[in-house]
């Protein structure tokens, strides 16, 4: 029986330049699934969850699925303090998964 590779490991395996796009795709896919949207339907990432038609319960369901896929805890408070997908992505890439998205430190001259 083969185990699937955790999403966090898939992100790690990507070049840094591709990680944010992959994470955004994952997050948008989860939000679309919750709204029963097709893959090709447009979902604005800069609009409030509530303007998009989400209820608090649906947002928490998306949070739970993202936690399971990423293997990290996402604070409910942080989620509601980041009420758009774009802001949630900033929180994920900065606060929770910063080690995957930080620029490599500049090498010191020898």
NUVEX-607025 format. One record per residue: residue number from 0; residue in three letters; x, y, z of N, C-alpha, C in turn. Coordinates in Angstrom, 2 decimals, decimal comma, m for minus. Layout:
k / r / n_X / n_Y / n_Z / ca_X / ca_Y / ca_Z / c_X / c_Y / c_Z
NUM / ALA / X / Y / Z / X / Y / Z / X / Y / Z;
...
END
This chain:
k / r / n_X / n_Y / n_Z / ca_X / ca_Y / ca_Z / c_X / c_Y / c_Z
0 / UNK / 0,85 / m1,16 / 0,00 / 0,00 / 0,00 / 0,00 / 0,90 / 1,23 / 0,00;
1 / UNK / 0,71 / 2,12 / m0,97 / 1,57 / 3,30 / m1,04 / 0,90 / 4,48 / m0,35;
2 / UNK / 1,71 / 5,19 / 0,41 / 1,24 / 6,38 / 1,09 / 1,40 / 7,57 / 0,15;
3 / UNK / 0,43 / 8,48 / 0,18 / 0,60 / 9,66 / m0,65 / 1,57 / 10,62 / 0,04;
4 / UNK / 2,27 / 11,39 / m0,76 / 3,24 / 12,34 / m0,21 / 2,47 / 13,53 / 0,36;
5 / UNK / 2,76 / 13,90 / 1,60 / 2,06 / 15,05 / 2,19 / 2,29 / 16,31 / 1,36;
6 / UNK / 1,27 / 17,15 / 1,30 / 1,34 / 18,38 / 0,51 / 2,54 / 19,22 / 0,90;
7 / UNK / 2,86 / 19,29 / 2,17 / 3,99 / 20,11 / 2,62 / 5,28 / 19,60 / 1,99;
8 / UNK / 5,42 / 18,29 / 1,84 / 6,62 / 17,73 / 1,22 / 6,64 / 18,02 / m0,27;
9 / UNK / 5,47 / 18,01 / m0,89 / 5,41 / 18,37 / m2,31 / 5,84 / 19,83 / m2,49;
10 / UNK / 5,38 / 20,70 / m1,60 / 5,80 / 22,11 / m1,68 / 7,31 / 22,23 / m1,52;
11 / UNK / 7,86 / 21,51 / m0,55 / 9,31 / 21,54 / m0,32 / 10,09 / 21,08 / m1,55;
12 / UNK / 9,52 / 20,14 / m2,28 / 10,23 / 19,59 / m3,43 / 10,25 / 20,54 / m4,63;
13 / UNK / 9,40 / 21,54 / m4,60 / 9,33 / 22,50 / m5,71 / 10,40 / 23,58 / m5,56;
14 / UNK / 10,84 / 24,16 / m6,67 / 11,73 / 25,33 / m6,55 / 10,98 / 26,44 / m5,81;
15 / UNK / 11,69 / 27,24 / m5,03 / 11,05 / 28,32 / m4,27 / 10,16 / 29,18 / m5,15;
16 / UNK / 10,57 / 29,42 / m6,38 / 9,82 / 30,29 / m7,28 / 8,43 / 29,72 / m7,65;
17 / UNK / 8,21 / 28,44 / m7,42 / 6,94 / 27,80 / m7,78 / 6,06 / 27,47 / m6,58;
18 / UNK / 6,59 / 27,63 / m5,39 / 5,86 / 27,20 / m4,19 / 4,60 / 28,02 / m3,93;
19 / UNK / 4,70 / 29,34 / m4,06 / 3,53 / 30,17 / m3,77 / 2,38 / 29,85 / m4,72;
20 / UNK / 2,69 / 29,70 / m5,99 / 1,64 / 29,38 / m6,97 / 0,99 / 28,04 / m6,63;
21 / UNK / 1,79 / 27,06 / m6,23 / 1,25 / 25,74 / m5,87 / 0,37 / 25,84 / m4,62;
22 / UNK / 0,82 / 26,63 / m3,63 / 0,02 / 26,80 / m2,42 / m1,28 / 27,53 / m2,74;
23 / UNK / m1,18 / 28,57 / m3,55 / m2,39 / 29,31 / m3,94 / m3,37 / 28,40 / m4,65;
24 / UNK / m2,88 / 27,55 / m5,53 / m3,74 / 26,62 / m6,24 / m4,46 / 25,68 / m5,26;
25 / UNK / m3,74 / 25,18 / m4,29 / m4,33 / 24,31 / m3,27 / m5,42 / 25,04 / m2,49;
26 / UNK / m5,13 / 26,26 / m2,03 / m6,09 / 27,02 / m1,23 / m7,32 / 27,35 / m2,06;
27 / UNK / m7,13 / 27,84 / m3,27 / m8,26 / 28,20 / m4,13 / m9,10 / 26,96 / m4,42;
28 / UNK / m8,46 / 25,83 / m4,67 / m9,19 / 24,59 / m4,93 / m10,08 / 24,22 / m3,75;
29 / UNK / m9,56 / 24,36 / m2,53 / m10,37 / 24,04 / m1,35 / m11,56 / 24,99 / m1,20;
30 / UNK / m11,34 / 26,27 / m1,45 / m12,44 / 27,22 / m1,36 / m13,48 / 26,95 / m2,45;
31 / UNK / m13,04 / 26,67 / m3,66 / m13,97 / 26,35 / m4,75 / m14,77 / 25,09 / m4,43;
32 / UNK / m14,11 / 24,08 / m3,89 / m14,80 / 22,84 / m3,56 / m15,89 / 23,10 / m2,54;
33 / UNK / m15,61 / 23,96 / m1,58 / m16,60 / 24,27 / m0,56 / m17,81 / 24,99 / m1,14;
34 / UNK / m17,58 / 25,76 / m2,20 / m18,69 / 26,48 / m2,86 / m19,29 / 25,67 / m4,01;
35 / UNK / m18,82 / 24,43 / m4,19 / m19,28 / 23,55 / m5,27 / m19,06 / 24,19 / m6,64;
36 / UNK / m17,92 / 24,86 / m6,80 / m17,57 / 25,50 / m8,06 / m16,75 / 24,53 / m8,91;
37 / UNK / m16,84 / 24,70 / m10,22 / m15,99 / 23,93 / m11,13 / m14,58 / 24,51 / m11,11;
38 / UNK / m13,61 / 23,68 / m11,51 / m12,21 / 24,11 / m11,55 / m12,00 / 25,35 / m12,39;
39 / UNK / m12,72 / 25,45 / m13,51 / m12,49 / 26,55 / m14,44 / m13,28 / 27,83 / m14,10;
40 / UNK / m14,08 / 27,79 / m13,05 / m14,81 / 28,99 / m12,64 / m13,87 / 29,93 / m11,91;
41 / UNK / m14,08 / 31,23 / m12,13 / m13,24 / 32,25 / m11,51 / m13,69 / 32,51 / m10,06;
42 / UNK / m12,73 / 32,54 / m9,17 / m12,99 / 32,85 / m7,76 / m12,09 / 34,03 / m7,38;
43 / UNK / m12,68 / 35,20 / m7,14 / m11,85 / 36,35 / m6,76 / m11,16 / 36,11 / m5,42;
44 / UNK / m9,86 / 36,32 / m5,39 / m9,10 / 36,05 / m4,17 / m8,97 / 37,29 / m3,29;
45 / UNK / m9,48 / 38,42 / m3,77 / m9,36 / 39,65 / m2,99 / m10,69 / 40,09 / m2,38;
46 / UNK / m11,71 / 39,24 / m2,47 / m13,01 / 39,55 / m1,87 / m13,17 / 38,79 / m0,57;
47 / UNK / m13,90 / 39,39 / 0,34 / m14,17 / 38,78 / 1,64 / m14,85 / 37,42 / 1,45;
48 / UNK / m14,49 / 36,50 / 2,33 / m15,14 / 35,17 / 2,30 / m16,66 / 35,32 / 2,29;
49 / UNK / m17,15 / 36,24 / 3,08 / m18,60 / 36,39 / 3,23 / m19,23 / 36,96 / 1,96;
50 / UNK / m18,51 / 37,84 / 1,25 / m19,00 / 38,35 / m0,03 / m19,05 / 37,23 / m1,07;
51 / UNK / m18,19 / 36,25 / m0,91 / m18,16 / 35,11 / m1,83 / m19,25 / 34,09 / m1,51;
52 / UNK / m19,93 / 34,25 / m0,38 / m21,02 / 33,35 / m0,03 / m20,71 / 32,35 / 1,06;
53 / UNK / m19,56 / 32,52 / 1,73 / m19,19 / 31,60 / 2,80 / m19,90 / 31,95 / 4,10;
54 / UNK / m20,19 / 30,92 / 4,86 / m20,64 / 31,08 / 6,24 / m19,44 / 30,77 / 7,13;
55 / UNK / m19,54 / 31,12 / 8,39 / m18,46 / 30,82 / 9,33 / m18,16 / 29,33 / 9,35;
56 / UNK / m19,21 / 28,51 / 9,33 / m19,03 / 27,06 / 9,36 / m18,26 / 26,57 / 8,14;
57 / UNK / m18,59 / 27,07 / 6,97 / m17,89 / 26,66 / 5,74 / m16,42 / 27,07 / 5,79;
58 / UNK / m16,15 / 28,24 / 6,33 / m14,76 / 28,70 / 6,42 / m13,96 / 27,77 / 7,34;
59 / UNK / m14,56 / 27,37 / 8,44 / m13,90 / 26,47 / 9,37 / m13,69 / 25,10 / 8,72;
60 / UNK / m14,62 / 24,66 / 7,89 / m14,45 / 23,40 / 7,16 / m13,25 / 23,49 / 6,21;
61 / UNK / m13,11 / 24,60 / 5,50 / m11,96 / 24,79 / 4,61 / m10,68 / 24,79 / 5,44;
62 / UNK / m10,70 / 25,47 / 6,56 / m9,54 / 25,54 / 7,47 / m9,12 / 24,13 / 7,88;
63 / UNK / m10,07 / 23,30 / 8,25 / m9,79 / 21,93 / 8,70 / m9,16 / 21,11 / 7,57;
64 / UNK / m9,67 / 21,26 / 6,35 / m9,10 / 20,53 / 5,21 / m7,69 / 21,02 / 4,89;
65 / UNK / m7,47 / 22,34 / 4,96 / m6,13 / 22,87 / 4,71 / m5,15 / 22,38 / 5,77;
66 / UNK / m5,58 / 22,35 / 7,03 / m4,71 / 21,85 / 8,10 / m4,32 / 20,41 / 7,84;
67 / UNK / m5,28 / 19,59 / 7,43 / m5,00 / 18,18 / 7,16 / m4,02 / 18,03 / 5,99;
68 / UNK / m4,19 / 18,83 / 4,97 / m3,31 / 18,72 / 3,80 / m1,91 / 19,26 / 4,07;
69 / UNK / m1,83 / 20,36 / 4,83 / m0,54 / 20,99 / 5,06 / 0,18 / 20,47 / 6,31;
70 / UNK / m0,57 / 19,82 / 7,19 / 0,04 / 19,30 / 8,41 / 0,42 / 20,39 / 9,40;
71 / UNK / m0,30 / 21,51 / 9,36 / m0,05 / 22,62 / 10,29 / m1,38 / 23,06 / 10,88;
72 / UNK / m1,33 / 23,71 / 12,02 / m2,53 / 24,28 / 12,63 / m2,70 / 25,70 / 12,13;
73 / UNK / m3,91 / 26,02 / 11,69 / m4,24 / 27,38 / 11,27 / m5,20 / 27,93 / 12,30;
74 / UNK / m4,80 / 28,99 / 12,95 / m5,63 / 29,61 / 13,99 / m6,93 / 30,13 / 13,39;
75 / UNK / m8,04 / 29,80 / 14,02 / m9,34 / 30,31 / 13,58 / m9,34 / 31,83 / 13,64;
76 / UNK / m8,76 / 32,39 / 14,69 / m8,68 / 33,85 / 14,82 / m7,91 / 34,43 / 13,65;
77 / UNK / m6,78 / 33,83 / 13,32 / m5,98 / 34,32 / 12,19 / m6,77 / 34,22 / 10,89;
78 / UNK / m7,53 / 33,16 / 10,74 / m8,32 / 32,98 / 9,54 / m9,35 / 34,10 / 9,40;
79 / UNK / m10,01 / 34,42 / 10,48 / m11,03 / 35,47 / 10,42 / m10,40 / 36,86 / 10,41;
80 / UNK / m9,16 / 36,99 / 10,86 / m8,45 / 38,26 / 10,76 / m7,86 / 38,44 / 9,37;
81 / UNK / m7,87 / 37,39 / 8,58 / m7,40 / 37,41 / 7,18 / m8,59 / 37,02 / 6,30;
82 / UNK / m9,56 / 37,93 / 6,15 / m10,85 / 37,54 / 5,56 / m10,91 / 37,43 / 4,04;
83 / UNK / m9,75 / 37,38 / 3,37 / m9,75 / 37,10 / 1,93 / m8,74 / 35,99 / 1,67;
84 / UNK / m8,86 / 35,36 / 0,54 / m7,92 / 34,30 / 0,19 / m6,51 / 34,88 / 0,06;
85 / UNK / m6,40 / 36,07 / m0,53 / m5,08 / 36,70 / m0,65 / m4,44 / 36,93 / 0,72;
86 / UNK / m5,23 / 37,43 / 1,66 / m4,70 / 37,67 / 3,01 / m4,37 / 36,37 / 3,72;
87 / UNK / m5,17 / 35,34 / 3,51 / m4,87 / 34,03 / 4,08 / m3,55 / 33,51 / 3,52;
88 / UNK / m3,34 / 33,67 / 2,22 / m2,08 / 33,23 / 1,61 / m0,89 / 33,98 / 2,21;
89 / UNK / m1,04 / 35,27 / 2,45 / 0,03 / 36,04 / 3,08 / 0,33 / 35,50 / 4,48;
90 / UNK / m0,71 / 35,16 / 5,22 / m0,54 / 34,58 / 6,56 / 0,17 / 33,23 / 6,48;
91 / UNK / m0,25 / 32,40 / 5,54 / 0,36 / 31,07 / 5,39 / 1,83 / 31,18 / 4,98;
92 / UNK / 2,12 / 32,01 / 3,98 / 3,48 / 32,10 / 3,46 / 4,40 / 32,88 / 4,39;
93 / UNK / 3,84 / 33,75 / 5,22 / 4,68 / 34,55 / 6,11 / 4,80 / 33,97 / 7,50;
94 / UNK / 3,66 / 33,72 / 8,12 / 3,66 / 33,32 / 9,53 / 3,78 / 31,81 / 9,75;
95 / UNK / 3,09 / 31,03 / 8,95 / 3,02 / 29,59 / 9,23 / 4,02 / 28,75 / 8,44;
96 / UNK / 4,28 / 29,14 / 7,22 / 5,17 / 28,35 / 6,36 / 6,33 / 29,21 / 5,85;
97 / UNK / 6,70 / 30,19 / 6,63 / 7,73 / 31,13 / 6,23 / 9,02 / 30,49 / 5,78;
98 / UNK / 9,40 / 29,37 / 6,42 / 10,66 / 28,71 / 6,05 / 10,63 / 28,19 / 4,61;
99 / UNK / 9,44 / 27,93 / 4,08 / 9,33 / 27,46 / 2,69 / 9,36 / 28,61 / 1,68;
100 / UNK / 9,05 / 29,82 / 2,16 / 8,86 / 30,92 / 1,23 / 9,86 / 32,06 / 1,39;
101 / UNK / 10,61 / 32,08 / 2,50 / 11,61 / 33,12 / 2,69 / 12,65 / 33,04 / 1,59;
102 / UNK / 13,14 / 34,20 / 1,23 / 14,24 / 34,23 / 0,27 / 15,47 / 33,63 / 0,92;
103 / UNK / 16,30 / 33,03 / 0,14 / 17,54 / 32,48 / 0,66 / 18,42 / 33,63 / 1,13;
104 / UNK / 19,07 / 33,49 / 2,28 / 19,93 / 34,56 / 2,74 / 21,08 / 34,78 / 1,76;
105 / UNK / 21,46 / 36,04 / 1,63 / 22,57 / 36,36 / 0,73 / 23,86 / 35,76 / 1,30;
106 / UNK / 24,69 / 35,23 / 0,44 / 25,96 / 34,65 / 0,90 / 26,92 / 35,78 / 1,19;
107 / UNK / 27,64 / 35,64 / 2,26 / 28,61 / 36,68 / 2,59 / 29,85 / 36,52 / 1,70;
108 / UNK / 30,46 / 37,65 / 1,40 / 31,65 / 37,61 / 0,56 / 32,79 / 36,96 / 1,33;
109 / UNK / 33,57 / 36,20 / 0,64 / 34,70 / 35,51 / 1,29 / 35,95 / 36,27 / 1,12;
END
